[in-house]
Amino acid sequence: MSLENKVAMVTGGGSGIGRASAMTMAAKGAKLLVTDLNLESAEAVAAEIVAAGGTAEAAVCDIGEEDSIRDAIETAERRFGKLDVLHNNAAMLSDEALIGDQDILTVPVHVWDRIMEVTVRGTMLGCRHAVLAMRRAGGGSIINTSSINGIRAANRMPAYSVSKCAVNMLTEVVASMHGREGIRCNAVAPSMMRTATLERLVPKEIIDYNADAALLDRLGQPEDVAKVVAFLASDDAAYITGHVLPVDGGTMAHLPTYDAERRYLLANAR
Ligand SMILES: NC(=O)c1ccc[n+]([C@@H]2O[C@H](COP(=O)([O-])OP(=O)(O)OC[C@H]3O[C@@H](n4cnc5c(N)ncnc54)[C@H](O)[C@@H]3O)[C@@H](O)[C@H]2O)c1
């Protein structure tokens, strides 16, 4: 799987899954525009890529602002001549959003609105400007970052879950409307991945429950998602479009009784 001669841009590329996908795609030969709300973090990732022998530049991109998204995509075209791949990865993940979004009974309306505004509208605007650029390039691949929370409900993060469900439909809509122009659109739907934001905000017990709910014997890492993003970006995925692909260690493949039963059977094994 090679990304030689491809130009890719990542939003939210300064940390976590976006950082891992930028590093992975660059290692496979893509020229990267690493973007983030926080320019310093994007610059640090671009510098890491260059230090490893790859090609990368950094730019600011706030997916809450259409002008910022348009500017970043035009920067990718100006610096590298075209845009082939957008990993449309950023979402509203501020502390206020993550802490306030607990239950529909209590989530402040401004927090709900901001999550929809940034995650749903921002992901749509990323698709809009990527499609316009990819028309100019003669085709391309958009990979949205969804979540398993956009496919199955959890007992927390209602606005986040609804916003990621919208990202899933957006993925199908973009794939449906632009496939004949050679533009593919897919989404990755990660389960809980071990990132710095996660370690900072999510209690260890909840992280452990999520690891326990996976069929594989560990929590996911950002690199697990990044490798799937790189595959979907590549020509090896040339006939894949309109899909939301869980990267979840099997978390969604089983019944709700799975992890409790597994623990019981292990404890009572003869
Ligand atoms: N980590 C997980 O467990 C997990 C699971 C499922 C889905 N996701 C999704 O993966 C994506 C990346 O999350 P992560 O876990 O890597 O988070 P992260 O906090 O490690 O990184 C998010 C990055 O996005 C940037 N960002 C925040 N607001 C932005 C904005 N308005 N415009 C542009 N950039 C912005 C941040 O500065 C940060 O660098 C998100 O869409 C998230 O919903 C994460």
PDBQT file of the ligand as one rigid body, heavy atoms in Angstrom, charges set to zero:
ROOT
HETATM    1  N1  LIG A 301      -9.735   8.836  21.111  1.00  0.00    +0.000 N 
HETATM    2  C1  LIG A 301     -10.847   8.151  21.038  1.00  0.00    +0.000 C 
HETATM    3  O1  LIG A 301     -11.114   7.310  21.892  1.00  0.00    +0.000 OA
HETATM    4  C2  LIG A 301     -11.799   8.370  19.890  1.00  0.00    +0.000 A 
HETATM    5  C3  LIG A 301     -12.778   7.384  19.661  1.00  0.00    +0.000 A 
HETATM    6  C4  LIG A 301     -13.654   7.566  18.618  1.00  0.00    +0.000 A 
HETATM    7  C5  LIG A 301     -13.569   8.678  17.817  1.00  0.00    +0.000 A 
HETATM    8  N2  LIG A 301     -12.617   9.620  18.068  1.00  0.00    +0.000 N 
HETATM    9  C6  LIG A 301     -12.569  10.763  17.177  1.00  0.00    +0.000 C 
HETATM   10  O2  LIG A 301     -11.268  10.899  16.668  1.00  0.00    +0.000 OA
HETATM   11  C7  LIG A 301     -11.027  12.248  16.300  1.00  0.00    +0.000 C 
HETATM   12  C8  LIG A 301      -9.734  12.730  16.894  1.00  0.00    +0.000 C 
HETATM   13  O3  LIG A 301      -9.843  12.617  18.289  1.00  0.00    +0.000 OA
HETATM   14  P1  LIG A 301      -8.589  12.291  19.222  1.00  0.00    +0.000 P 
HETATM   15  O4  LIG A 301      -9.049  11.295  20.187  1.00  0.00    +0.000 OA
HETATM   16  O5  LIG A 301      -7.395  12.049  18.403  1.00  0.00    +0.000 OA
HETATM   17  O6  LIG A 301      -8.491  13.671  19.999  1.00  0.00    +0.000 OA
HETATM   18  P2  LIG A 301      -7.243  14.578  20.435  1.00  0.00    +0.000 P 
HETATM   19  O7  LIG A 301      -7.767  15.466  21.495  1.00  0.00    +0.000 OA
HETATM   20  O8  LIG A 301      -6.057  13.742  20.727  1.00  0.00    +0.000 OA
HETATM   21  O9  LIG A 301      -6.929  15.423  19.132  1.00  0.00    +0.000 OA
HETATM   22  C9  LIG A 301      -7.877  16.292  18.611  1.00  0.00    +0.000 C 
HETATM   23  C10 LIG A 301      -7.146  17.401  17.863  1.00  0.00    +0.000 C 
HETATM   24  O10 LIG A 301      -8.148  18.207  17.232  1.00  0.00    +0.000 OA
HETATM   25  C11 LIG A 301      -7.811  19.582  17.425  1.00  0.00    +0.000 C 
HETATM   26  N3  LIG A 301      -9.032  20.381  17.362  1.00  0.00    +0.000 N 
HETATM   27  C12 LIG A 301      -9.942  20.613  18.327  1.00  0.00    +0.000 A 
HETATM   28  N4  LIG A 301     -10.915  21.430  17.873  1.00  0.00    +0.000 NA
HETATM   29  C13 LIG A 301     -10.608  21.700  16.579  1.00  0.00    +0.000 A 
HETATM   30  C14 LIG A 301     -11.208  22.504  15.575  1.00  0.00    +0.000 A 
HETATM   31  N5  LIG A 301     -12.326  23.199  15.822  1.00  0.00    +0.000 N 
HETATM   32  N6  LIG A 301     -10.626  22.560  14.367  1.00  0.00    +0.000 NA
HETATM   33  C15 LIG A 301      -9.489  21.869  14.111  1.00  0.00    +0.000 A 
HETATM   34  N7  LIG A 301      -8.853  21.121  15.013  1.00  0.00    +0.000 NA
HETATM   35  C16 LIG A 301      -9.417  21.040  16.241  1.00  0.00    +0.000 A 
HETATM   36  C17 LIG A 301      -7.139  19.628  18.773  1.00  0.00    +0.000 C 
HETATM   37  O11 LIG A 301      -6.314  20.783  18.894  1.00  0.00    +0.000 OA
HETATM   38  C18 LIG A 301      -6.354  18.326  18.784  1.00  0.00    +0.000 C 
HETATM   39  O12 LIG A 301      -5.047  18.486  18.267  1.00  0.00    +0.000 OA
HETATM   40  C19 LIG A 301     -12.262  13.031  16.737  1.00  0.00    +0.000 C 
HETATM   41  O13 LIG A 301     -13.158  13.153  15.654  1.00  0.00    +0.000 OA
HETATM   42  C20 LIG A 301     -12.860  12.121  17.787  1.00  0.00    +0.000 C 
HETATM   43  O14 LIG A 301     -14.237  12.323  17.942  1.00  0.00    +0.000 OA
HETATM   44  C21 LIG A 301     -11.728   9.486  19.078  1.00  0.00    +0.000 A 
ENDROOT
TORSDOF 0
